[in-house]
Every structure is written in structure tokens, then in C-alpha cells.
């Protein structure tokens, strides 16, 4: 009997049942699993994104020429606001159930854990928005030449939005009503991303080279990847210290 | 030939014996040296701690040492600053003045090794409602390398959660949720435990088991700092620090 038990334990050991994930994978897997179990949070920004695109022609003008002119801006503004909308919940539930405290008391580098959390957030908001964007482009009569620029600019721009937004979310997580404050803190920092994002689509439509705009978006992303996790970590420590 | 054989065996045996002895001597010396270093500085030293909250002084010039093998119970009325003190000691709260030393070093300078040695049980149990007990503990283990996941089944059995491994925590009761978090006590090899009201919503048998666990941890050289309104049935290892009296005398 005891032999069987030890054998089972051995098999469990060999099959990797006691394998412990590193901090990055552990945090990433957990956040993806959490969103999978709470699907409503997942579709909320996407529905918002779709609604803006459907209501805009109804509210302003259904004229194809007019819509084609404003399409880059509308899609980008909708994506930006959808990201902002989802930002508040990034650390909120962790803060409320005490897991954020355990995370801050971990000896693992907070930089990696925070980066994993932001990556999970982007995979569940920025990435679906980017994949959905061509559909919105078609709905708004965006010329076919602009599609490439639309997808690429969103692919480079939305991670930056997630990184910058997470700083605001980390700063306001300790406050009872942080939602409004996040918008005020983060919106000015979103504007450069918006300008270069829409400009690259305009350039793609008119046939100008868009490499420069994309390079600038990439540079902002690189800066964000290196600096934002530091700012987020510090902000979280301040918020929890409260 | 018949004489040679026992002699060679004797020599080999002797050599082996001395090797084992030498190794043990080395180990012994190392552990003695380690103990001396440990003994020379208290495990946790608190010096002139001052904390103010909403223009009310919670504690002023609070000094105490905590040694290895000690259980320290922080006492005081509601709102006397017990939780605040534990949050300061664990490094979560920075709203204080004064110094905290971990094994003789200021805690800010050895933050990583301090966090490695710490198990903190806070006001909120730190359990995700949509995850199962096992997933919660796995995540905790990925954040805290001191957790030994090979004992996971044993720990869940000890806190009475066998059969609930795959149930999401929001379907469990408040007490069971706290038990998920308390299961960490069975898995962790961290020497310092800071426990804030660990017995809230735990039934009598569970409390008795946790008391035994705390006592065992202290007997093995661990340190426990806790708050509870419970009468602790832990022998002579326990030391009580009353925050009300401190404020009354100062």
C-alpha cells in the first residue's frame, strides 16, 4: 500500500506536478486565467470599441467621403478610450483581496511581475482591439491602403497605452474613487501616441512613407518597456503604504 | 594474506570514519559560526518607532527586540495600531520614523533577504475568489521561493480542504478562504511569520492546530509576531507587548 502511494508521489514529481513557475510566467498565467474566468471584463472594452464605431456615422454623417477622412482618428480615439476604460481594474481587485500585498512582499523582482501583469492586460485589450480594428476600418470606409498602417500603428501603440495607463492605475489604486483621476493623470501622456498613431495611418493612405511614424511609436514603446515598470512598482508601493 | 585483509579493511574503515568525522566537524563549526552571528544580533530589532495617523500618535519611541524561537503577541484595543505596527514590520507601510533591523542590518538595506525570510498573513487573506485553493497556492509559490509545493496535498489536508481542491474560492466560506491562506504556514520554510488576526473565522479545532503549529515553529528556531484577541494556549515562549500600556506610560 505504502509502496503504491510513494510510486504515485514519484510519478507526480516526474510529471512536473510540483513544478513551480518563475515570477514572470506565474503572474502572466494567473492574470490570463483570471480574465478567462471573468469573461465580462474581457468583452467590455471591445464592445465599447465597436459601439463608438457604429454610433459615430449615425451621429455625425453617413457620407463615405467624410467617414473615410475621419476614420483614422475615430478608430484611434476609440481604441485609446477603450484601453483607458479597462485600466482602472488592472490592480483594483488585487488590492481589495490582499494579493497585491503578497505580491509586494515577494522577494522576486517586482519589475518582472509588473511587466507580466501589463503584458497580460495588453493581450486581453490592446491585442483584440488591434485585431478588430480592420473591421472598424471597413465600417468607416477607410481606404484599403490605410489598413496596413492602422494595424501596425495600433500594434505598436496599444502596448504603450497599457504601460502608461498602468502607472496611473498603480498611483490611484489606493483611492476610493480612482477612475476619474486616472483619466486626468494619463490622458496627457496618451496624446503623443495618438498623434503619431493617426499620422502614420494618414501617411499610409496618401502613399507617404510611414516608417518614421512607426519608428517613433516603437521608440515610445521601448522607453515605456524599460521605464514604466519601475514607475509602476514604485507607485504600487506608495499606494499600498497609504 | 589472511592478515593483510583485515588490516586493509581497518585502514579503509578508519579513513572513512575520519572523513565523515572531518566533514561533520566542518559542518559543526559552520553551524556554530552561523549561530554566533545570529546570536550576536537579535533577529528583529525595533528602535524608536514612531507612527502617527490622522494626527493621532499610535506609538512613540517603541523599542523591542525579537529573538529566534520567540512568539510575540501584540495586544491592544481596536484602533490601537496593531495592524499598522505589523504592516510597518513587514515592510508594507512606510509611514513611520525610527529604525528596524533584520539580523543586525537595517531592513531597507537587506529588503530582498528580509522578504525571503518573511511570511505575512494580512487582514485580507490574499486569496483570489475565482481561483481554486490549489491555483492560489501555486501562484503564491511562484512569487515566494520558500514555499515547498511538494507538500501541497498534505497542507490542504491539514487545513481541512481535501475535496475542495478544484472548487473556486468564492464558493467556499469565509473561514475556508482564510484556511487557504493559512495553508501557507505548512508549506513555507520562512523563519519569520507575521500574522495579523490569523484566527478570525477559524473554528476551535483549527485554532488549536494553528497554535500547535506556531509553537512548533518557535521550537524549531522560528519567530512569530502576531495579533489576536484569542487567549493563546502557547507555553512560556510567548511574550506580550501591549500598545495601550505603552501609550499610557509615555
Contacts between the chains, C-beta under 8 A, distances in Angstrom:
chain1	res1	chain2	res2	distance
A	13	B	150	7.0
A	18	B	149	4.7
A	18	B	150	4.6
A	18	B	152	7.2
A	20	B	138	7.6
A	20	B	141	5.0
A	20	B	142	5.8
A	20	B	145	7.6
A	20	B	147	7.7
A	20	B	149	5.7
A	21	B	138	7.5
A	21	B	142	4.3
A	22	B	142	6.7
A	23	B	142	6.0
A	23	B	143	6.1
A	25	B	142	7.3
A	26	B	138	7.6
A	26	B	139	5.8
A	26	B	141	7.9
A	26	B	142	2.6
A	26	B	143	6.5
A	27	B	139	7.8
A	27	B	142	7.3
A	27	B	143	7.7
A	30	B	128	7.7
A	30	B	131	7.4
A	30	B	135	7.5
A	30	B	139	4.7
A	30	B	142	8.0
A	33	B	131	7.0
A	33	B	135	7.0
A	34	B	128	6.6
A	34	B	130	6.1
A	34	B	131	7.1
A	37	B	130	4.1
A	37	B	131	7.6
A	37	B	168	7.5
A	38	B	130	6.1
A	93	B	128	7.9
A	96	B	124	7.3
A	97	B	124	5.6
A	97	B	125	7.5
A	97	B	126	6.7
A	97	B	127	6.5
A	97	B	128	6.3
A	97	B	129	6.8
A	98	B	122	5.2
A	98	B	123	7.0
A	98	B	124	2.7
A	98	B	125	6.0
A	98	B	126	3.9
A	98	B	127	7.7
A	99	B	126	4.9
A	99	B	127	7.5
A	99	B	128	6.0
A	99	B	139	8.0
A	101	B	92	5.9
A	101	B	120	7.0
A	101	B	122	5.2
A	101	B	124	7.2
A	101	B	126	6.4
A	102	B	120	7.2
A	102	B	122	7.8
A	102	B	126	4.4
A	102	B	140	6.4
A	102	B	143	6.6
A	102	B	144	7.9
A	103	B	143	6.2
A	104	B	92	6.6
A	105	B	90	6.3
A	105	B	91	6.9
A	105	B	92	6.9
A	105	B	115	5.6
A	105	B	118	6.3
A	105	B	120	5.2
A	106	B	115	6.6
A	106	B	143	3.9
A	106	B	144	5.7
A	107	B	112	5.2
A	107	B	113	7.7
A	107	B	115	4.2
A	107	B	116	4.2
A	107	B	144	7.0
A	107	B	145	6.9
A	108	B	143	5.7
A	108	B	144	7.9
A	108	B	145	7.7
A	113	B	143	7.2
A	237	B	94	7.7
A	240	B	92	5.8
A	240	B	93	7.9
A	241	B	92	6.6
A	241	B	93	5.1
A	241	B	94	4.7
A	241	B	95	6.4
A	242	B	93	7.8
